[in-house]
Amino acid sequence: MSEWVTEVRRAADIDLYWWSYAEFVDGVVSAFRKVHATLAISALILIIVCLIGCLAPNAYQKMTTQRDFNIVQDVTRVM
């Protein structure tokens, strides 16, 4: 088929753009694979950031609770 296209180009002195269904499908599949890999990496990063975000406030709350408890003990000792 590509030989026929080459012959027609030479004979007619025009440019023909050859479109192949198989090449189109291969291009679409490779694009989807790239997007899939990018989405997987992005999802992993998002999960890690969310976990860190969830753990950090809890650690802060525990520290402030302990600090408040120590302040209450110090105040009761003074009284």
N, C-alpha and C positions, 0 to 999 in steps of 0.2 A: 504494500500500500504506500509506503514512504517513497518507493522508487517511482510510482505513478505520480506522486505529488512533485517530485523533483523534475520529472519529465514535463509536466504541465507548466511548472515555473519557467523552465528553459524555453519551451515553445511559445508561451503566451507573453513572456517578459513581464510578469506581474508577480507580486508576492501573495502567497497563500498562507494562511495561518492554520496549522493543523491542530485539531483538538482531538485528544484521545480520551475516551471514557476511563480507561485503565489508569492513565497518568493523572487524571482528575481525582479518581478515587484514592490513589496512592498519596497525592498531595493533601487531600482532606484528612486521611487517616494519620499521616505524619504530623499535621497541624494539631489534630486532636490529642495525639500522644504527648506533644510538647505542652499543650495546655493542661493536660491531665497531670503531668509531672509538676508543673508550676503550681497547680492548685493543691496537690498533695503537700508540697513543701510549705506553701502558705498556710495551709490548715495546721500543719505541725507547729509552725512558728506561733500561730494564733493560740493553739492549745497551751504551749509552754508559757506564753505571756499571760494567759488567763490564770494558769496555775500559780505563777509567781505573784500575780495580782491578788489572788485569793488568799495566799499564804501570808503575804506581807502585812495586810491589815490585822490579821489574827495575832501575829507576833507582836505588833504594836499594841494591840488591846491588852494582851497578856502583860506586857511591860508596864503599861499605865495602870493596870489594876494592881499589880504588885507595888508600884510606887505609891499609889493612893493608900494602899493598906499600910505601908511603912509610915506615911505621913500621919495617918490616924493613930497608929501606935505611938509615934513621937508626941503628938498632941495630948494623948491620954497620960503619958508619962509626965508631961509638964504640969498637968492639972493635978 
